Amino acid sequence: MSIQLQPSARRAPLSAARIAPDRRRHKRFKVQVSGRFMRADRTEHPCKIIDVSPGGMAIACTQLVPVGERIIGQFEHLGSVVGSVVRVLPEGFAMALSVTAHKREKLAAQLTWLINRHELAGQAIERRHERFGIKQRISTLKLDEDIVIECRILDVSLSGASVGTEARPPIGHIVTVGKQLAKVMRYHDQGIGVQFIEPQEREVLERDFG
């Protein structure tokens, strides 16, 4: 599946707070993310996200899907989403997402990473030399469904960490390491490598993990 961002989405990094949902509105961001969705009759169809927020998304597809139908979507980098069609569009439909507050928070973090991934990748490359050890600090790793397990922080940089754990959350998933939201980037012999959603100051990381 291919992913492209509209030029406007790459102008400046966005903080998770700016796209986190609130009761007044969910700001939508234009992205082009390919995926598939399953209808109520269990047939699957290709589609593409036109824009998305933590509370809903607009989908381009060739299917005529009526208002009220329940949809299950699967999208690269965002994973599975569930919702109901609230509006029929000329190019497809708009759906409201049925998610818990925790899932909504994680989706906001995934959107932050998706929109800023080029900037974050560049920052990670620039900061490789700033990785430092923290004496295998014991911390926590929060997974889906509010599952929290103990882990070891093997080393840290301003943009990510190496985590000692037997858990293997899927590559691309958002997890919480200590107090830091992070995206799972790779596996290694002792655990996983993660990239922080937002690069941190060394003092913050030493306070959290040191």
N, C-alpha and C positions, 0 to 999 in steps of 0.2 A: 504494500500500500504506500502511496506517495503522499507527502505532506508539503504544503506550501503555505507561507504566511503572506498576507497582504503587506505591501510596503509600510503602511501606516502602523502595523503592529510591531515593527522593529525599530521605531524611532528612539525609544528609551526604555530601560528596564522598568518593570512594574513590581511593586511590593505586593505581598500576599494580602496586606490590609486593604489595598486599593481595589482588589477584585473579590474580597471576601463578601459573602452575601449579607444583607441586612434586611430589615422589614420593609424598607421603602422601595428598593428596586434592586435588580441584578444587572449590572452593566454588562452588555454583550460585547464580545470581541470577535472580529472577523478572522477566521482561520479556514483553511481548506484541508480537512482531514478525511481521508477515505475510510470506509468501513462497511459493515453490513448490518441489517436489522431484520428481526423476525417479527412477523405479524401475528395476530390472534389465531390465524389458521395454521400457524407453525411453518409457513413458507418463508424462506430467506431471500433477501434482495440486496444488491449492492447500493450504496448511497455515499453521500459526501456531506460533511457538516459545512454549512454556510457561515453561521456564527453561533457562538455558545456563551453561556454564562453558567455560574454554579446552580442556577435554577431552571434552565431550559436551553433548548437549541433549535435552530432551524436546519432542516434536512433537505437536500436536493436528491430527488430520485425520480424514477419513471412510473412509480406506483401511485394510484389514486387512493389515499388512505383517509377514511372518514374521521371526523371529529369524535373523540371519545374512545377510539381504539387504543388498546394497550400495546406498547412497542418495547421490544428489548433490542438494544443496539450494542455493537461491539466495535470499538474504534482504537486504532493504534495510539499508544501513549496515554489514552484516557481509560481504556479497559471497558467493562460492561456498564451500561446505564439502562435504567428502566423508567418509563414514563407513559403519559397518555397524550394523544394528539389533541391540541387545543385550537388549531387553526389550519385550514388548507391554504397552501401557497401556490402560485402559478408554477413554481419549479419543484414543489414537493409538499412539505408540511412543517409546522412548528409543534414542538412537544414540550410539555412541562415535566420536569424530572421528579420522580418519587424517590427521595433519598432522605436518610437520616441526617441529623445535624453534623455528625462525625464524618459521614461520607461527603457531605456538602463542603466541609472544611478541606478534606483531602482533594476534592475536585478543584477547589479554588487554588490549592497548592500546585496541582498538576497543570492547571492553566497558566499559572505564573511561570512554571518551568518551560512549558511549551512555547509561550510567547517570547520568553527571554533566552531560549536555549542557545542561540548563537553567541550572545553576550556572555552567558555563564560559561560556555565552553571555552571561549577566549580567556576568561578570567582564570579558569582552572589550569589552562596551559601556562599562563604567566606565573602562577603561584605554586608550581610544582616544587620549587626549591624551598618553599616555606613550610613544608611538612615537618612536623616535630612529634617526638614521642611523649607520652604522658604516663609512663610507668604502668601500662595496662590497667587503666582505671576501670572499675566496675560501674556499669551504667545500665540503662534500660532501653529496650527496643520495642516500640509499639507498632503492632501489625494491624491488619484488618480486624473488624469486629471488636475493637478495643482490647485485643489480646496483648498483654504486656509481659515480656520475658527479660530475664537478666542477660546482659552481654558484657563483653570487654572492649574497650576502646584501645586498639593497638597503636594507632598513631593518627594524627590530625593535621590538616592544613586549613587555611582560611576558607577553602572552598569545598572540603569534603573530609571523609574519615574512613579508616579501615576498621571494621567491626568484627570482633571475634564472636561467632555464634554458630550454632548448628542449624539455625533457621535459614531457609532459602526462599524469601519472598520473590516473586517474579521480577525479572529485569524490567525497569521502568515504573515499578510501583512506588508510591509515596509512603514512607514510614516516618516515625519519629524516633530519633536517636537522642536520648536524654531529653532536652528541651528543643532540639533542632529538627525542623521538617527537612527531609532529605529524600532524594530519588535513588533507588537501587540501580547501580551502573554496571556492576560485574560481580562475579563470584571468585573466591580464591580458596586456598587450602584450609584456612582458618575461619572463613566466614564470608563477608560481603564487603564491597567497596561502595560507598554512597557519596553523592554530591549534594551539598546543602542547597536548598531552594534559593537562599540568598547568602552570598559570602559573608563571613563574620569577622569581627575584630579578634585578634589573638587573645586580648584580655578576657573577652567574653568566653572563648573556648576554654581557656585555662581555668576560669571560674566554674564552668559547667562540667569539665572533664578532668581537670588537673588535680 
